[in-house]
Every structure is written in C-alpha cells, then in structure tokens.
C-alpha cells in the first residue's frame, strides 16, 4: 500500500494558527481537533492495520512563520510482517519556518515479531523555529521478541546539521539488546527540544535517562530506556 498525507499551517494574523491544507490517504488520515491556546491540533488516525511489510507511507508537514502546530496520533502504530522480503516504511518530512513551532507527539511504534520496518524523519528548522519531537519504540508486543525496525532522525537548524540519530533493533541488528545499546530494555525513546528562548542545559545522566545539549543549535536531546511503554512515557514527559 502507498499513501501520502500533507499538513500545512499558517499564522492567521490574529495570534492563532490556521490549517490551510489537510490531506490524507488510508491509512494516513489526518483530522483537525479543537485548537488549544492558538495552537492548531491535528491527530493522525490509522485507517487500516499496520504498517505491513511492503507499505510505503509518507507525511509532509509545513509550519509557516509564526504558526504553531501540535500533532498527535490516536493509537500506537504496530509494524507487522507482510510480503516475504519486503520492508514497510514511514517517512515524515517537516519544514518549520522562522518563529514557528511544531510539536510532534505521536503514540509509540511497536515492532511486532517478524516485521521489517523503517521509520525515517527529516526536519528542517529555520533560525528562530521551535520544535518538540518525540520518538518511542517498543520492541515487540507483550511476550514476543521484536521484528526488525530502524528509526532514523535527521534534523537541521538554520541550514546546518543539528541531529543525526539512528537505532536498529531485532534479528538483523547484532548487539541491539546488549549493554552498549538497550541493555535488555524493551522500550526506548527520545525527546528533542529546540527552543531559542531557553539557555542550553548541562548534560546529565540518571538511571536510564540522559540529557544532552546539542552543539548545532539551541537544543537538548533527552533519551531513555524503560521496562514498559508507560514508564518510558513518564521519563520523556517529566
């Protein structure tokens, strides 16, 4: 299955944000929900099971100067096996203009047994843009080993690299559960905060949660591992 979705938001001139383009195809369906404090809120609704191996799903987001958008999903995304030898793909491309804000806060990606999935995000931030970007990966459903999943995130700020991060889990990723990667934890995630109004915070590490300021911009990256999805969310929310 191939599907494309697009979200474009612009400042409305009255201190709020207007969604000027909202288009989706099954299973990438976008629904606007009530605005919260001038921030346009959109939910990603899965119109079918999956993604299944062989699916190619692409979402484009553009946030115009001075606009603010928050994107959620209504449920976890479960990567499932499909055609033998096929890979499922979910690609997100986001452009955030000067003075704009994007909060990307979907539910978790679950790498079900037998899946082969690539989640790829590319974000371009103009000078003065703000970003909150959360990625969460659950290695298998309850009581099962995970399939193969790769999560790749690329972020540029003011035309320069800010973050390049990749994580691979499953049978094709040797050592992924070892002490150098997840240490046996079945849940992992990251939260990237880009906020030009806030000073950089010093690096810290406490338990399974780490905070790292990034050199390429006004940004902080939080990473965490956890025994379950609920605990992981608590780490990244706090």
Residue frames as qw, qx, qy, qz and C-alpha x, y, z in Angstrom:
[[0.000, 0.888, 0.460, 0.000, 0.00, 0.00, 0.00],
 [0.385, 0.154, -0.007, 0.910, 1.16, 3.53, -0.82],
 [0.165, -0.861, -0.482, -0.008, -0.27, 6.55, 0.95],
 [0.345, 0.270, -0.087, 0.895, 0.54, 10.24, 1.14],
 [0.263, -0.829, -0.480, 0.116, -0.59, 12.89, 3.62],
 [0.363, 0.343, -0.035, 0.866, 0.13, 16.60, 3.88],
 [0.316, -0.807, -0.437, 0.242, -0.40, 19.23, 6.58],
 [0.353, 0.354, 0.023, 0.866, 0.23, 22.94, 6.02],
 [0.300, -0.788, -0.474, 0.255, -0.41, 25.61, 8.67],
 [0.299, 0.484, 0.039, 0.821, -0.12, 29.40, 8.55],
 [0.113, -0.289, -0.478, 0.822, -0.41, 32.16, 11.12],
 [0.111, 0.683, 0.698, 0.185, -3.93, 33.62, 10.90],
 [0.164, 0.486, 0.054, 0.857, -2.91, 37.21, 11.73],
 [0.515, -0.652, -0.083, -0.551, -4.92, 37.20, 14.96],
 [0.298, -0.577, 0.668, -0.365, -2.45, 35.38, 17.17],
 [0.835, -0.030, 0.498, -0.233, -3.64, 31.94, 16.14],
 [0.148, -0.312, 0.831, 0.437, -2.92, 29.31, 13.51],
 [0.758, 0.360, 0.076, -0.539, -5.00, 28.23, 10.52],
 [0.560, -0.082, 0.784, 0.253, -4.65, 24.82, 8.90],
 [0.407, 0.580, -0.194, -0.678, -4.75, 25.71, 5.20],
 [0.646, 0.314, -0.619, -0.318, -4.10, 22.24, 3.79],
 [0.515, -0.264, 0.746, -0.330, -5.04, 18.90, 5.30],
 [0.768, 0.332, -0.371, -0.403, -4.95, 15.86, 3.06],
 [0.390, -0.384, 0.829, -0.118, -4.57, 12.16, 3.74],
 [0.708, 0.181, -0.555, -0.398, -4.98, 8.72, 2.24],
 [0.903, -0.345, 0.148, -0.209, -5.75, 5.46, 4.02],
 [0.575, -0.568, -0.560, 0.184, -4.07, 4.57, 6.35],
 [0.346, -0.107, -0.197, 0.911, -2.64, 8.10, 6.82],
 [0.117, -0.752, -0.523, -0.384, -5.77, 10.05, 7.72],
 [0.249, 0.047, -0.326, 0.911, -5.44, 13.50, 9.33],
 [0.257, -0.743, -0.582, -0.207, -8.17, 15.04, 11.48],
 [0.108, 0.416, -0.257, 0.865, -8.10, 18.52, 12.98],
 [0.440, -0.566, -0.669, 0.198, -9.32, 18.79, 16.56],
 [0.148, -0.962, -0.217, -0.078, -10.16, 21.92, 18.60],
 [0.427, 0.611, -0.288, 0.601, -7.38, 24.49, 18.77],
 [0.679, -0.588, -0.328, 0.292, -5.67, 24.83, 22.15],
 [0.375, -0.763, 0.021, 0.526, -4.43, 28.31, 23.05],
 [0.307, 0.830, -0.252, -0.391, -3.85, 29.34, 19.44],
 [0.170, -0.404, 0.863, 0.250, -2.04, 26.10, 18.62],
 [0.758, 0.211, -0.316, -0.531, -3.58, 24.08, 15.78],
 [0.486, -0.284, 0.808, -0.174, -4.02, 20.45, 16.84],
 [0.709, 0.322, -0.444, -0.444, -4.12, 17.57, 14.36],
 [0.694, -0.267, 0.650, -0.159, -4.48, 13.84, 15.02],
 [0.322, 0.360, -0.790, -0.379, -3.14, 11.10, 12.80],
 [0.785, -0.006, 0.398, -0.474, -5.79, 8.38, 12.51],
 [0.147, -0.248, 0.912, 0.291, -4.82, 4.92, 11.27],
 [0.685, 0.233, -0.067, -0.688, -7.37, 3.94, 8.63],
 [0.910, 0.165, -0.359, -0.128, -6.05, 0.37, 8.39],
 [0.855, -0.470, 0.138, 0.168, -3.87, -2.10, 10.28],
 [0.784, 0.364, -0.022, 0.503, -0.13, -1.84, 10.02],
 [0.478, 0.642, -0.436, -0.411, 2.10, -0.65, 8.58],
 [0.950, 0.033, 0.309, 0.015, 2.58, -4.01, 6.85],
 [0.472, -0.363, 0.564, 0.572, 5.82, -5.02, 5.14],
 [0.357, 0.371, 0.648, 0.562, 5.63, -3.51, 1.66],
 [0.002, -0.913, -0.405, 0.044, 3.71, -0.39, 2.74],
 [0.441, 0.148, 0.031, 0.885, 5.19, 2.99, 1.75],
 [0.184, -0.863, -0.469, 0.041, 3.70, 5.81, 3.85],
 [0.424, 0.163, -0.033, 0.890, 4.78, 9.47, 3.61],
 [0.181, -0.868, -0.441, 0.137, 3.69, 12.51, 5.60],
 [0.390, 0.350, 0.007, 0.852, 4.68, 16.10, 4.82],
 [0.294, -0.811, -0.426, 0.272, 4.31, 18.92, 7.35],
 [0.360, 0.377, 0.020, 0.853, 4.93, 22.63, 6.80],
 [0.304, -0.768, -0.452, 0.338, 4.51, 25.21, 9.54],
 [0.343, 0.734, 0.145, 0.568, 4.60, 28.79, 8.26],
 [0.278, 0.274, -0.364, 0.846, 6.24, 31.77, 10.02],
 [0.273, -0.233, 0.335, -0.871, 4.64, 32.47, 13.38],
 [0.789, -0.169, -0.323, -0.494, 2.31, 29.45, 13.25],
 [0.250, -0.369, 0.819, -0.361, 2.11, 26.70, 15.89],
 [0.798, 0.045, -0.424, -0.426, 1.03, 23.08, 15.33],
 [0.420, -0.351, 0.786, -0.286, 0.72, 20.07, 17.58],
 [0.693, 0.188, -0.566, -0.405, 0.45, 16.59, 16.01],
 [0.525, -0.266, 0.732, -0.343, -0.73, 13.52, 17.91],
 [0.423, 0.031, -0.816, -0.392, -1.84, 10.03, 16.90],
 [0.704, -0.343, 0.017, -0.621, -4.89, 8.29, 18.32],
 [0.956, -0.236, 0.157, -0.069, -3.17, 4.94, 18.92],
 [0.465, -0.533, 0.620, 0.341, 0.16, 3.17, 18.77],
 [0.640, 0.568, -0.380, -0.352, 1.50, 2.19, 15.35],
 [0.780, -0.257, 0.570, -0.005, 2.16, -1.55, 15.09],
 [0.332, 0.582, -0.633, -0.386, 4.64, -2.59, 12.40],
 [0.856, 0.008, 0.454, -0.246, 3.54, -6.03, 11.15],
 [0.367, -0.215, 0.781, 0.458, 5.03, -8.65, 8.84],
 [0.637, 0.558, 0.072, -0.526, 3.78, -8.80, 5.26],
 [0.840, 0.509, -0.183, -0.040, 5.27, -9.95, 1.98],
 [0.866, -0.299, 0.142, 0.374, 8.41, -12.04, 2.43],
 [0.619, 0.076, 0.185, 0.759, 11.50, -9.89, 1.91],
 [0.066, 0.751, 0.286, 0.592, 9.50, -6.63, 1.88],
 [0.326, -0.170, -0.430, 0.825, 10.09, -3.65, 4.17],
 [0.057, -0.865, -0.489, -0.093, 7.47, -1.21, 5.44],
 [0.401, 0.108, -0.074, 0.906, 8.37, 2.47, 5.52],
 [0.122, -0.897, -0.421, 0.062, 7.00, 5.52, 7.30],
 [0.484, 0.144, 0.029, 0.862, 8.69, 8.75, 6.19],
 [0.118, -0.901, -0.371, 0.192, 7.94, 12.11, 7.81],
 [0.453, 0.270, 0.089, 0.845, 9.25, 15.36, 6.30],
 [0.203, -0.866, -0.412, 0.197, 8.74, 18.58, 8.26],
 [0.377, 0.378, 0.018, 0.846, 9.67, 22.18, 7.49],
 [0.328, -0.788, -0.440, 0.279, 9.31, 24.72, 10.32],
 [0.354, 0.693, 0.082, 0.623, 9.78, 28.36, 9.36],
 [0.255, 0.224, -0.400, 0.852, 11.15, 31.26, 11.42],
 [0.312, -0.169, 0.329, -0.875, 9.15, 31.94, 14.58],
 [0.778, -0.099, -0.365, -0.503, 7.05, 28.80, 14.07],
 [0.378, -0.360, 0.770, -0.366, 6.54, 25.88, 16.45],
 [0.757, 0.060, -0.542, -0.360, 5.95, 22.18, 15.81],
 [0.476, -0.352, 0.718, -0.366, 5.18, 19.61, 18.49],
 [0.676, 0.174, -0.644, -0.314, 5.34, 16.03, 17.14],
 [0.344, -0.303, 0.724, -0.516, 3.91, 13.80, 19.88],
 [0.730, 0.031, -0.512, -0.452, 2.61, 10.52, 18.40],
 [0.861, -0.362, 0.280, -0.221, 1.96, 7.31, 20.29],
 [0.463, -0.512, 0.692, 0.213, 4.57, 4.55, 20.29],
 [0.653, 0.432, -0.533, -0.320, 5.84, 2.48, 17.38],
 [0.771, -0.284, 0.543, -0.170, 5.62, -1.24, 18.22],
 [0.333, 0.497, -0.741, -0.305, 7.96, -3.56, 16.29],
 [0.892, -0.078, 0.249, -0.370, 5.90, -6.78, 16.19],
 [0.607, -0.275, 0.714, 0.215, 7.57, -10.14, 15.66],
 [0.618, 0.315, 0.640, 0.330, 8.51, -10.74, 12.02],
 [0.275, 0.935, 0.177, -0.137, 8.22, -7.11, 10.91],
 [0.607, 0.014, 0.197, 0.769, 10.79, -5.26, 8.80],
 [0.027, 0.926, 0.375, 0.040, 10.19, -1.54, 9.25],
 [0.460, 0.101, -0.027, 0.882, 11.96, 1.76, 8.58],
 [0.112, -0.911, -0.379, 0.116, 10.80, 4.93, 10.33],
 [0.537, 0.115, 0.108, 0.829, 12.56, 7.93, 8.85],
 [0.063, -0.923, -0.339, 0.168, 12.12, 11.57, 9.91],
 [0.497, 0.173, 0.105, 0.844, 13.72, 14.64, 8.33],
 [0.142, -0.891, -0.391, 0.184, 13.11, 18.03, 9.87],
 [0.434, 0.358, 0.057, 0.825, 14.29, 21.43, 8.61],
 [0.291, -0.804, -0.404, 0.326, 14.18, 24.27, 11.13],
 [0.312, 0.753, 0.028, 0.579, 14.71, 27.90, 10.21],
 [0.294, 0.140, -0.463, 0.825, 16.52, 30.25, 12.59],
 [0.303, -0.129, 0.289, -0.899, 14.18, 31.02, 15.48],
 [0.722, -0.146, -0.487, -0.470, 11.96, 27.97, 14.96],
 [0.424, -0.372, 0.681, -0.468, 10.93, 25.78, 17.91],
 [0.686, 0.106, -0.655, -0.298, 10.48, 22.03, 17.99],
 [0.557, -0.312, 0.672, -0.375, 9.35, 19.28, 20.34],
 [0.695, 0.313, -0.546, -0.347, 9.92, 15.90, 18.67],
 [0.600, -0.345, 0.652, -0.310, 9.22, 12.61, 20.44],
 [0.663, 0.262, -0.650, -0.264, 10.08, 9.13, 19.17],
 [0.584, -0.345, 0.635, -0.370, 9.20, 6.00, 21.17],
 [0.606, 0.276, -0.695, -0.271, 9.92, 2.40, 20.15],
 [0.743, -0.296, 0.478, -0.364, 8.55, -0.73, 21.84],
 [0.180, 0.430, -0.856, -0.224, 10.49, -3.89, 21.00],
 [0.273, -0.123, -0.943, -0.148, 7.73, -6.42, 20.36],
 [0.599, -0.472, -0.203, -0.614, 4.23, -6.90, 21.69],
 [0.579, -0.528, 0.483, -0.390, 3.72, -8.44, 25.12],
 [0.819, -0.195, 0.535, -0.069, 5.57, -11.72, 25.47],
 [0.845, 0.460, 0.201, 0.187, 7.16, -11.74, 21.99],
 [0.541, -0.301, 0.265, 0.739, 10.56, -10.92, 20.53],
 [0.273, 0.750, 0.019, -0.603, 10.65, -7.89, 18.24],
 [0.766, 0.529, 0.269, 0.247, 10.89, -7.88, 14.49],
 [0.563, -0.004, 0.118, 0.818, 13.39, -5.70, 12.67],
 [0.051, 0.945, 0.319, 0.039, 12.98, -1.94, 12.98],
 [0.516, 0.044, -0.011, 0.855, 15.19, 1.04, 12.19],
 [0.062, -0.931, -0.339, 0.117, 14.37, 4.53, 13.49],
 [0.548, 0.096, 0.115, 0.823, 16.34, 7.31, 11.81],
 [0.047, -0.929, -0.323, 0.176, 16.03, 11.00, 12.66],
 [0.521, 0.162, 0.144, 0.826, 17.72, 13.87, 10.83],
 [0.088, -0.918, -0.347, 0.169, 17.30, 17.47, 11.99],
 [0.481, 0.282, 0.066, 0.827, 18.84, 20.62, 10.50],
 [0.187, -0.848, -0.352, 0.348, 18.75, 24.05, 12.17],
 [0.069, 0.898, -0.146, -0.409, 19.42, 27.23, 10.19],
 [0.692, 0.646, -0.298, -0.120, 20.76, 25.13, 7.32],
 [0.157, 0.561, -0.784, 0.214, 23.26, 23.22, 9.46],
 [0.662, -0.148, -0.733, -0.044, 23.14, 19.69, 10.88],
 [0.431, -0.567, 0.328, -0.620, 21.71, 19.56, 14.39],
 [0.658, -0.236, 0.660, -0.276, 21.00, 15.85, 14.94],
 [0.639, 0.292, -0.635, -0.320, 21.69, 12.60, 13.12],
 [0.439, -0.284, 0.746, -0.414, 20.42, 9.63, 15.11],
 [0.706, 0.116, -0.567, -0.408, 19.68, 6.01, 14.17],
 [0.477, -0.283, 0.748, -0.364, 18.60, 2.98, 16.18],
 [0.646, 0.153, -0.635, -0.394, 18.18, -0.56, 14.84],
 [0.526, -0.256, 0.697, -0.415, 16.60, -3.44, 16.79],
 [0.898, 0.219, 0.099, -0.368, 15.64, -7.00, 16.01],
 [0.934, -0.038, 0.306, 0.181, 17.26, -10.07, 14.41],
 [0.687, 0.572, 0.079, 0.441, 19.22, -8.08, 11.83],
 [0.007, -0.870, 0.234, -0.434, 20.82, -5.74, 14.38],
 [0.773, -0.056, -0.521, 0.357, 23.56, -7.61, 16.29],
 [0.408, -0.054, -0.462, 0.786, 24.04, -6.43, 19.86],
 [0.191, -0.544, -0.230, -0.784, 20.94, -4.22, 19.97],
 [0.694, -0.622, -0.271, -0.243, 19.82, -5.68, 23.32],
 [0.755, -0.051, -0.363, 0.543, 23.32, -5.65, 24.83],
 [0.411, -0.681, -0.285, 0.535, 24.76, -3.16, 27.32],
 [0.298, -0.158, 0.258, 0.905, 26.09, -0.84, 24.60],
 [0.161, -0.311, -0.519, -0.780, 22.59, -0.20, 23.20],
 [0.550, -0.495, -0.227, -0.633, 19.40, -1.00, 25.17],
 [0.055, -0.340, 0.788, -0.510, 20.78, -3.20, 27.93],
 [0.076, -0.228, -0.968, 0.065, 17.83, -5.56, 27.62],
 [0.257, 0.386, 0.394, -0.794, 15.19, -2.85, 27.94],
 [0.356, 0.419, 0.794, 0.260, 12.15, -3.45, 25.70],
 [0.145, 0.913, 0.376, 0.063, 11.21, 0.24, 25.44],
 [0.492, -0.257, 0.078, 0.828, 13.30, 3.19, 24.33],
 [0.238, 0.857, 0.413, 0.195, 12.73, 6.72, 23.13],
 [0.422, -0.062, -0.032, 0.904, 13.98, 10.25, 22.73],
 [0.042, 0.905, 0.410, -0.104, 12.66, 13.77, 23.08],
 [0.479, 0.165, 0.122, 0.853, 14.31, 16.59, 21.14],
 [0.089, -0.884, -0.371, 0.271, 13.61, 20.09, 22.44],
 [0.435, 0.239, 0.179, 0.850, 14.64, 23.05, 20.26],
 [0.174, -0.890, -0.418, 0.052, 13.79, 26.36, 21.93],
 [0.455, 0.502, -0.077, 0.731, 15.69, 29.57, 21.07],
 [0.314, -0.777, 0.019, -0.546, 14.25, 31.28, 24.17],
 [0.836, -0.541, 0.075, -0.048, 15.84, 28.83, 26.61],
 [0.005, 0.761, -0.648, -0.012, 19.53, 28.52, 27.52],
 [0.720, 0.211, -0.659, -0.048, 21.26, 25.20, 26.93],
 [0.763, -0.561, 0.194, -0.256, 21.14, 22.82, 29.89],
 [0.061, -0.607, 0.793, 0.005, 24.22, 20.88, 31.04],
 [0.660, 0.090, -0.709, -0.233, 24.46, 17.14, 30.28],
 [0.509, -0.358, 0.602, -0.501, 23.14, 14.76, 32.91],
 [0.599, 0.043, -0.766, -0.230, 22.58, 11.02, 33.27],
 [0.412, -0.253, 0.621, -0.618, 20.41, 9.50, 35.97],
 [0.701, 0.121, 0.660, -0.242, 19.42, 5.86, 35.84],
 [0.546, 0.276, 0.692, 0.383, 18.17, 5.12, 32.33],
 [0.245, 0.919, 0.308, 0.040, 17.54, 8.76, 31.39],
 [0.558, -0.198, 0.135, 0.795, 20.14, 11.07, 29.84],
 [0.211, 0.938, 0.214, -0.171, 20.08, 14.73, 28.83],
 [0.636, -0.079, 0.319, 0.698, 22.48, 16.03, 26.19],
 [0.197, 0.830, 0.031, -0.520, 22.76, 19.61, 24.88],
 [0.766, 0.404, 0.368, 0.339, 23.44, 19.71, 21.14],
 [0.421, -0.391, 0.169, 0.801, 26.18, 21.83, 19.63],
 [0.246, 0.254, 0.584, 0.730, 24.37, 22.77, 16.41],
 [0.226, -0.535, -0.337, -0.742, 21.65, 24.95, 17.89],
 [0.332, -0.337, 0.451, -0.757, 19.54, 25.88, 20.94],
 [0.820, -0.048, -0.415, -0.391, 18.62, 22.24, 21.53],
 [0.353, -0.398, 0.775, -0.341, 18.56, 19.50, 24.14],
 [0.683, 0.074, -0.648, -0.330, 18.13, 15.77, 23.46],
 [0.588, -0.338, 0.584, -0.446, 16.61, 13.51, 26.11],
 [0.612, 0.173, -0.732, -0.244, 16.98, 9.74, 25.72],
 [0.560, -0.320, 0.566, -0.513, 15.59, 6.96, 27.88],
 [0.455, 0.020, -0.868, -0.198, 15.10, 3.22, 28.16],
 [0.534, -0.229, 0.397, -0.710, 12.39, 1.57, 30.24],
 [0.239, -0.014, 0.968, -0.075, 10.80, -1.79, 31.09],
 [0.259, 0.575, 0.775, 0.025, 7.47, -0.78, 29.52],
 [0.199, 0.562, 0.382, 0.706, 5.73, 1.89, 27.46],
 [0.355, -0.869, -0.318, -0.133, 4.09, 3.58, 30.46],
 [0.627, -0.608, 0.031, 0.485, 7.40, 4.09, 32.27],
 [0.511, 0.144, 0.342, 0.775, 9.07, 5.32, 29.08],
 [0.017, 0.749, 0.392, 0.533, 6.38, 7.95, 28.57],
 [0.503, -0.837, -0.180, 0.116, 6.79, 9.10, 32.16],
 [0.650, -0.310, 0.164, 0.674, 10.54, 9.53, 31.63],
 [0.344, 0.273, 0.397, 0.806, 10.11, 11.59, 28.48],
 [0.172, -0.818, -0.415, -0.359, 7.22, 13.65, 29.84],
 [0.564, -0.750, -0.148, 0.310, 9.00, 14.58, 33.05]]
